[in-house]
Amino acid sequence: MRMSDLVAQVILEMLDEQNGSAEIQRNELAGSLGCVPSQINYVITSRFTPEQGYIVESRRGGGGYIRISRVKMDKGTALMHIINSVGASLDKAAAEAMLNNMLQRSILQLETAKLMAAALSDRTLKNVGQEKRDTVRADLFKNMLLTLNS
């Protein structure tokens, strides 16, 4: 398992144990996992974003911390939030991350997520020129989510 995956897993476990909100001491977490503090920052900024349903607050200084809270919202609100967060283009990795997040938050069923991942894959979009592929993927993704929300 990659270090970034391990850090994300530990943070997710903390969120689950603490009812969706966790305070993290960056240096302590890095020390316990055997990584550098910047690795913790990387994971937080890339995997715990508002688009993925999290609020991150930080306080610097000696007693500083990073507080991560899982945003609580119903399925319809969550889907509209995700639709609005998708821009004009969406790469394969971002689409997969959003699908995984929706699975973890029980917004999607596993079968639905698998079908969506297949439809959004580079293999499916191979006949679309590389320069337009991410734009088509974003449009497909948003339309699928709109259909789920209706």
FIMIMI-554293 format. One record per residue (C-alpha): x, y, z; residue number from 1. Coordinates in nm, 3 decimals. Layout:
// residues N
<node u="X" v="Y" w="Z" n="NUM"/>
...
//
This chain:
// residues 150
<node u="0.000" v="0.000" w="0.000" n="1"/>
<node u="0.132" v="0.344" w="-0.091" n="2"/>
<node u="0.200" v="0.588" w="0.189" n="3"/>
<node u="-0.065" v="0.832" w="0.064" n="4"/>
<node u="-0.324" v="0.553" w="0.068" n="5"/>
<node u="-0.224" v="0.460" w="0.423" n="6"/>
<node u="-0.248" v="0.822" w="0.542" n="7"/>
<node u="-0.593" v="0.858" w="0.382" n="8"/>
<node u="-0.708" v="0.530" w="0.537" n="9"/>
<node u="-0.596" v="0.640" w="0.885" n="10"/>
<node u="-0.772" v="0.975" w="0.849" n="11"/>
<node u="-1.092" v="0.805" w="0.726" n="12"/>
<node u="-1.081" v="0.570" w="1.025" n="13"/>
<node u="-1.039" v="0.869" w="1.257" n="14"/>
<node u="-1.342" v="1.034" w="1.094" n="15"/>
<node u="-1.548" v="0.718" w="1.136" n="16"/>
<node u="-1.447" v="0.679" w="1.502" n="17"/>
<node u="-1.519" v="1.044" w="1.584" n="18"/>
<node u="-1.859" v="1.092" w="1.416" n="19"/>
<node u="-1.730" v="1.257" w="1.101" n="20"/>
<node u="-1.493" v="1.514" w="1.252" n="21"/>
<node u="-1.129" v="1.466" w="1.348" n="22"/>
<node u="-0.852" v="1.690" w="1.475" n="23"/>
<node u="-0.511" v="1.590" w="1.347" n="24"/>
<node u="-0.173" v="1.689" w="1.480" n="25"/>
<node u="0.024" v="1.678" w="1.154" n="26"/>
<node u="0.366" v="1.608" w="1.307" n="27"/>
<node u="0.231" v="1.340" w="1.543" n="28"/>
<node u="0.048" v="1.160" w="1.264" n="29"/>
<node u="0.353" v="1.177" w="1.038" n="30"/>
<node u="0.571" v="1.038" w="1.316" n="31"/>
<node u="0.336" v="0.750" w="1.391" n="32"/>
<node u="0.312" v="0.655" w="1.023" n="33"/>
<node u="0.681" v="0.705" w="0.947" n="34"/>
<node u="0.641" v="0.973" w="0.685" n="35"/>
<node u="0.717" v="1.342" w="0.649" n="36"/>
<node u="0.457" v="1.603" w="0.751" n="37"/>
<node u="0.433" v="1.729" w="0.393" n="38"/>
<node u="0.291" v="1.386" w="0.298" n="39"/>
<node u="0.004" v="1.450" w="0.540" n="40"/>
<node u="-0.056" v="1.791" w="0.376" n="41"/>
<node u="-0.055" v="1.633" w="0.029" n="42"/>
<node u="-0.316" v="1.373" w="0.125" n="43"/>
<node u="-0.540" v="1.628" w="0.294" n="44"/>
<node u="-0.528" v="1.875" w="0.004" n="45"/>
<node u="-0.584" v="1.607" w="-0.261" n="46"/>
<node u="-0.831" v="1.370" w="-0.095" n="47"/>
<node u="-1.023" v="1.573" w="0.161" n="48"/>
<node u="-1.156" v="1.857" w="-0.051" n="49"/>
<node u="-1.495" v="2.031" w="-0.047" n="50"/>
<node u="-1.574" v="1.859" w="-0.380" n="51"/>
<node u="-1.528" v="1.526" w="-0.204" n="52"/>
<node u="-1.749" v="1.627" w="0.085" n="53"/>
<node u="-1.504" v="1.756" w="0.347" n="54"/>
<node u="-1.433" v="2.083" w="0.526" n="55"/>
<node u="-1.073" v="2.136" w="0.633" n="56"/>
<node u="-0.971" v="2.397" w="0.890" n="57"/>
<node u="-0.621" v="2.452" w="1.023" n="58"/>
<node u="-0.459" v="2.640" w="1.305" n="59"/>
<node u="-0.087" v="2.704" w="1.295" n="60"/>
<node u="0.154" v="2.734" w="1.581" n="61"/>
<node u="0.266" v="2.523" w="1.874" n="62"/>
<node u="-0.076" v="2.382" w="1.953" n="63"/>
<node u="-0.179" v="2.382" w="1.590" n="64"/>
<node u="-0.406" v="2.124" w="1.439" n="65"/>
<node u="-0.591" v="2.034" w="1.123" n="66"/>
<node u="-0.963" v="1.967" w="1.166" n="67"/>
<node u="-1.136" v="1.764" w="0.899" n="68"/>
<node u="-1.515" v="1.735" w="0.899" n="69"/>
<node u="-1.730" v="1.524" w="0.676" n="70"/>
<node u="-2.014" v="1.733" w="0.536" n="71"/>
<node u="-2.348" v="1.577" w="0.618" n="72"/>
<node u="-2.606" v="1.610" w="0.344" n="73"/>
<node u="-2.882" v="1.406" w="0.186" n="74"/>
<node u="-2.828" v="1.218" w="-0.139" n="75"/>
<node u="-2.991" v="1.479" w="-0.363" n="76"/>
<node u="-2.795" v="1.766" w="-0.213" n="77"/>
<node u="-2.472" v="1.567" w="-0.231" n="78"/>
<node u="-2.530" v="1.483" w="-0.598" n="79"/>
<node u="-2.600" v="1.847" w="-0.686" n="80"/>
<node u="-2.288" v="1.953" w="-0.492" n="81"/>
<node u="-2.079" v="1.705" w="-0.692" n="82"/>
<node u="-2.237" v="1.809" w="-1.023" n="83"/>
<node u="-2.160" v="2.174" w="-0.947" n="84"/>
<node u="-1.801" v="2.090" w="-0.852" n="85"/>
<node u="-1.728" v="1.921" w="-1.186" n="86"/>
<node u="-1.590" v="2.177" w="-1.425" n="87"/>
<node u="-1.578" v="2.173" w="-1.802" n="88"/>
<node u="-1.341" v="1.876" w="-1.803" n="89"/>
<node u="-1.285" v="1.572" w="-1.584" n="90"/>
<node u="-0.989" v="1.336" w="-1.605" n="91"/>
<node u="-1.019" v="0.964" w="-1.540" n="92"/>
<node u="-0.845" v="0.977" w="-1.199" n="93"/>
<node u="-1.073" v="1.254" w="-1.069" n="94"/>
<node u="-1.383" v="1.069" w="-1.192" n="95"/>
<node u="-1.272" v="0.751" w="-1.016" n="96"/>
<node u="-1.197" v="0.944" w="-0.696" n="97"/>
<node u="-1.545" v="1.100" w="-0.701" n="98"/>
<node u="-1.708" v="0.761" w="-0.764" n="99"/>
<node u="-1.513" v="0.605" w="-0.477" n="100"/>
<node u="-1.612" v="0.890" w="-0.248" n="101"/>
<node u="-1.978" v="0.849" w="-0.343" n="102"/>
<node u="-1.951" v="0.477" w="-0.271" n="103"/>
<node u="-1.795" v="0.539" w="0.070" n="104"/>
<node u="-2.072" v="0.785" w="0.155" n="105"/>
<node u="-2.342" v="0.542" w="0.030" n="106"/>
<node u="-2.458" v="0.787" w="-0.236" n="107"/>
<node u="-2.411" v="0.519" w="-0.501" n="108"/>
<node u="-2.456" v="0.143" w="-0.504" n="109"/>
<node u="-2.153" v="-0.064" w="-0.610" n="110"/>
<node u="-2.317" v="-0.181" w="-0.934" n="111"/>
<node u="-2.404" v="0.175" w="-1.034" n="112"/>
<node u="-2.051" v="0.296" w="-0.961" n="113"/>
<node u="-1.904" v="0.013" w="-1.170" n="114"/>
<node u="-2.129" v="0.096" w="-1.464" n="115"/>
<node u="-2.044" v="0.464" w="-1.440" n="116"/>
<node u="-1.669" v="0.388" w="-1.418" n="117"/>
<node u="-1.695" v="0.170" w="-1.728" n="118"/>
<node u="-1.881" v="0.442" w="-1.920" n="119"/>
<node u="-1.624" v="0.706" w="-1.816" n="120"/>
<node u="-1.316" v="0.493" w="-1.888" n="121"/>
<node u="-1.052" v="0.577" w="-2.145" n="122"/>
<node u="-1.133" v="0.247" w="-2.313" n="123"/>
<node u="-1.493" v="0.354" w="-2.373" n="124"/>
<node u="-1.385" v="0.700" w="-2.488" n="125"/>
<node u="-1.103" v="0.575" w="-2.712" n="126"/>
<node u="-1.276" v="0.704" w="-3.028" n="127"/>
<node u="-1.296" v="1.054" w="-2.881" n="128"/>
<node u="-0.986" v="1.260" w="-2.954" n="129"/>
<node u="-0.752" v="1.301" w="-2.656" n="130"/>
<node u="-0.803" v="1.679" w="-2.658" n="131"/>
<node u="-1.182" v="1.638" w="-2.610" n="132"/>
<node u="-1.192" v="1.322" w="-2.396" n="133"/>
<node u="-1.198" v="1.496" w="-2.056" n="134"/>
<node u="-1.468" v="1.736" w="-2.173" n="135"/>
<node u="-1.688" v="1.450" w="-2.294" n="136"/>
<node u="-1.619" v="1.261" w="-1.970" n="137"/>
<node u="-1.733" v="1.563" w="-1.762" n="138"/>
<node u="-2.053" v="1.597" w="-1.963" n="139"/>
<node u="-2.128" v="1.224" w="-1.932" n="140"/>
<node u="-2.058" v="1.225" w="-1.559" n="141"/>
<node u="-2.278" v="1.526" w="-1.490" n="142"/>
<node u="-2.564" v="1.384" w="-1.698" n="143"/>
<node u="-2.543" v="1.047" w="-1.522" n="144"/>
<node u="-2.558" v="1.221" w="-1.183" n="145"/>
<node u="-2.853" v="1.434" w="-1.296" n="146"/>
<node u="-3.034" v="1.117" w="-1.402" n="147"/>
<node u="-2.965" v="0.958" w="-1.061" n="148"/>
<node u="-3.101" v="1.272" w="-0.892" n="149"/>
<node u="-3.432" v="1.276" w="-1.080" n="150"/>
//
